[in-house]
Amino acid sequence: MKRGKFFITILAIALLTFAPGIVSMAPQSAGSGEWKKNNIGWWYENTDGSYSQNSWQKINNVWYYFNGSGYMQTGWIKLYNIWYYLRTDGAMHTGWLKLGNTWYYLRTDGAMHTGWIQLSGKWYYLDSSGAMKTGWIQSGGKWYYLYSNGAMAVNTTIDGYYVNSNGAWVNNASGNTSTATTSGTTAGSSVSVTTISSNVTRDWTEIMALADSIYSQYYNEIKAMHTGLNEIRAAAGKSALELDETLTKSAIARGIHMISYGYFSHYYNNELHINVTNSLYNIDARAENIAYTTKTSDTGATLNLNWKNSSGHYANMIGSYTKVGIAYVPNDKNQIYGVQLFK
C-alpha cells in the first residue's frame, strides 16, 4: 500500500485491487451450471464442478443463499444481524411479505426493514421484529395512527384526536409540532440526518437505514464526486462509470461503520470489510478507495484529486470497471469520510 504525502494530508489508504484468485464472500453470478438434489436438499453445481458455500449466488437474475454444506436455504436466515426471507423455491424475497397474519417489508437488497419507511408517498412503521404496525403507536415521544393497511394517517381526526401533516397527534388543530425520528429517519418530513456521531455502537440494521438517509440527503455531493471521477477517467481514455445506487449505499454503510466504531482501515477485526458489505448488499464490489478529510466547500473535489495523485487509488479509479458506488459521509468532527467501491 502506498503511503507518503497523500497519507499525511488526508489519512487515506488504497485497497489492493482484487485478483481473481482471492477468496471472497461476494455473491457470484452463475453461468450455465445445473441444479442438483439429494435426500438432504438442493444445491447448484457450477460448470467447473464447484458450488457455493456460506454465500449468496445469483442464478438467472435471482438470488439464493447456500449454507456451509452448499445446500440452498429457505425461510428466514440471519446474516451479520440482518434478516432475509427465502421463498420455498429458495429465491430471495423483496417487497411486502405476509406470513400468517403479519406483514413484513424486505428492501430491494433483501434485508428486512425495521422502523419508519416511506413507500409510494405513504409512511409505515415496522417494529423491531419487522412486523408492520397498525393502530396507535408511540415513536420518538409522539403518537401516530396507522390504518389497518399500515399507512400513517395525516391531517385528520382519529378517535377524537387530531394528527397533523407529519402524522403526529397534537393537542390542537393547528398542526404545529415536531416530527418523530428513529434511527436517523423521520416520519412525515425530509430526512433529519446531518452527521454521523463517532464511537456509537450500531448494528447493521441501523447502519443500513442510516445509509439510505445519507444517500437521500447528500445525493448532490455524491453526484458531483461521480462527475469528477468520470472526468478523471475520460482524461485517461477510459469510459464513464455508472453510479450504482446499491453500490453507493454499500459504500456509505462502510463509511458509517468506520465512524461508528472509530477506525480507518479496509479491515475490521482482521476481516476485509468489503466482503461484509458485499454479503449484506448482495453485490460483488472488487476494489475500494477510502479517505477522510476536513469538510470544506469542495470536499468531494479534494478527495478525488488526492485519490488521483496516489498511484494505488488512481489505478482503481481508471480500472476496468463498469459501475461505482460513492460515499460522502459527514461525522460530528467536521470531517467527511469518502469511499469508492468499484465493480
N, C-alpha and C positions, 0 to 999 in steps of 0.2 A: 504494500500500500504506500502511496506517495504522501509524504508529509511536507514540511518546509513552510514557505511563506503563506500558502493558502491555509494550512492548518493553523498557523499563528493568527491570521486575521479573522477567520470565522469559525475555526474549530470544526472543520468538516473532514470526513474521510471517504474514500471511494471503496465500493464493493467490487470484488473480483467479478467480472462477467462470467456467468455460469458456463462451464464446459459441459458438453453432452453427457459425460461420464459421471458427473457429480450426482449423488443420490439426493433426491428432493421429495418433500411431502406434497409438492404441487400436483394438482389433478392433471391427468393426462388425457388427451383426446385419442379416441380409438380409430384404428384404420378398419380393415376388413377381418376382424377377429371372429370368434364364434362363442356363443353361449353354450355352456355345458351344465349338466345337472347330475347329481347322485342322490343317495338317500339322505344326505345332510342338507343339501341346498344347491343354489345356482352359483356359478362363477363365470367370469368372462376370460377366455383364453385369447391372448393377442397372437398376431401372426407369427411372432418369434417363439411362441410357446410359453411366454411369461404371463403372469396375471397380477393384478393389483392387490396389495395387502395394506390394511390400515390407511386407506386413501380413497379419494374421490376419483372417478373416471367418467369422462364424457363419452357417451356412446350414441351415435345418431342424434346428436344435439340434446340428449337427455343425460342428467347427472345421476350417478349411482354411487353408493358407498359400499366398500368391501372391507370386511373385518380382517383381523390378523391372520386368519386361515385362508383368506381370499374369497370368502363367501359373501354374496350380495345380502345387504341388510334391508329390513323392512321395519315400519313403525317408527317410534321415537328413538333418536340417538342423540347423545350429548357429546360434543367435541369442544374442548377448550371453554367449557362452561356455557356453550351455546347449544340450544336445542334445534334439531331439524326433524322433519317428518318425511319418511319414505313410504310411498304407497305400497299396496300389496304386490305390485309388479316391480317394486324397487325404485321407481322413479322419484326423484326429489320433488316435493310439493312446494308450490309458491302460491301466494294469494290467500283468500279466505279458505278455511278448513273447518268443517263441522264434524265433531266426534261426539256421539251421543247427543246431549242437549247443549253442548258447549262449542262456541265458535273461537277459533284462533286465527291469527294472521301471520303468514310466513312471507318475509320480504323477498325481493327478487333474487337475493343471494341465498335464499332458503332458510335464513335464520328466523327463529320465532321472535316476534316483536313483543315487547312489553312497554307499558307507559302510553303516553298520548301519541296518536298518529293521525295525519290528515290524508284522506283518500277521496278523490273526486269532489273536493271542496267541503267535505264533512269531517268532523273530528270524532274519533273513537278512543276509548280507553281500554287497555288490556292490562290486567293485574300481573303480579309477579309470577303467576303460574302460566301466563299467556292467555288466560280466559277473558273474552270480551265481557265488559260490564254493562249492565243496564240499570235503570232507576237512578236514585240519588247516590252520588259518590262524593267523598271529600278528597281533595287533592291540593297540595300546597296551601292548606289552611282555608280553602274556599270550597263551596258546594256547587256541584254541577248536576244537571239532569240528563240522562242518556235514555233515549226512546228504546222501545223493545227491539229495534233493529240495530241498536248500539250507537246511533248517531246522536251527537250532543245537541240539545235544544238551545236555541238562541232567540233573543228578542221576543220572549213570550212569557206567559204566566202558567206555572205548573203547580197544582195543588195549592193555589193561592199565593205562590211565591214567584217573584219576577226574576228572570235571568236575562242578563244584558247581551250585547253583541259578542262578547267574549265567552258567553255561556255561564258566567259566574252569577250566583244568586246575590242580589243586593237588597238592602232594606227599603229602598225607594225605587221609583220608576225612572230615575234619571239615568241609570246605567253606568254611573261613574264609579269604576273600581278597577283594580289592577287585575292582571291575568294570572292564571295558575301556571307554575313552572315545575317540570320534573325532569331530572336527568338532562338538563340543558335544553329541553324543548318546551315550547309554550303553546298552550291551547288557545285557539281563537285569535291569535295575532302573529306577527312576524317573529322569527327566531330571536331569542334573547341572549344567546351565547355571544360573548365578545372575546373572552380569553379563556385559556385552559389553566386552571390552578396547578401549580407544581407540587410534586410529592403527595399526591392524593391517591389512595388505593381505589382502583376502579376495575370492575370485571369487564370482560369483553362485550357483554350485552350493552353496558353503559357506554363503553368506548365507541362501539359501532353506531349507537344512537347519536352520540356527540359528533361523530364523523359526518353523519347525514346533515346535522345542523351547520357544521363548519362549511361543508360543501355548498349549502344554500347561501350562507351569509357572505362567504369570501369567493364566490364564483368569479367575479370580475378580476380579482387579483390572480386567481388560478389561470384564467383565460389569458391574461396578459403574459404570464410566465410561459404559457404554452406557445403563444405567438413568438416570444423571444427565442424559445428553443428551436422552433421551426425556421426562424431566420438564421440561426447558427448552422442548422443542418443544410439550408439552402446554399449558404456560403461555402460549404464543404462539398457541394454537389450531391447532397442526399435528399431523398424525398421526404415530404412532410409526414409527421406522425399524427395519427388520430388521437384526440383527447378522449379517453375512455372513462365513463362515469364510475364503473365498478373498480377499475384500477385506481382512479383518483380517490375514491372513498377508502380503499385499502391503504393508499399512501398516507392519507390523513390519519387513519387509525394508527399507523406506525408512529407518526409524529405525536399524537396524543399519548400513546403508550410511553414513549421516551420522556415526555414532560411529566406524566403522572408518576412514573417510577424513578425519576431522577437519574437517567443515564443517557449517554450519547454514543451509540455503537450499533453496528449491524447485528450484534449478538446480545442476547439477554439470557442469563442463567445458562451460559455455554451453548445456547441454541441459536442457529442462524434464523433471525426473526422473520425474514421474508418468507420462510417456509410456513410459519404460523399463520400469517395473514393470507398467504396463498390458500391454505386449507380453509380458513374461516370464510373467505370470499369466493371460493371455488374458482380461482384464477391460476395462471401459471406465469407470473412475472419472473423474468430471467435475470434482471440486473437492477441495481438500486444505487442512487446517489442520495446522500443526506448532508445537511448543513444546518447551522443556525447562526443568526446574526442579530444585531440590534435593529429594531424597527426604524425605518426611515420612510421618506416619501416615495422611494423607488427600490424597496427591499427586494422585490422579485427580480428586477433587472440586476441588482447586485449579486444575488445568489446565482443567476445564470452566468454572469460574467466570471465569477470566481470558479464555478464548476468548469467553464470553458478553459480557464487558464491552468487547470490541473489535468495532467495527461490522462490519469486513470478515469476521472469523471468525464472528460471530453470524449474518451473512447466510448463510453456508454452513450453519451449524447448523440454521437454520429453513427452509432452501431446499426446493424442490420435488423432493425425492429420495425413494426408497423403501428404500434399503439403505445401510449404513455399515460401514466397517472401522475398527477402533480399535487402536492400538498403545500398549503400555506396555512400554518397553524400558529396563532399568537399565544404566548404564555403570559403569566402575570408579572413578568420581569422585563416587559417592553422588548421582548425578543420574538423573532419569527423562526419557526422550525420549517425547513424546506425538505421535501422528499420527492424524488423522481423514481418511478417504477416503470420499467420497460418490458415489453413483450413483442 
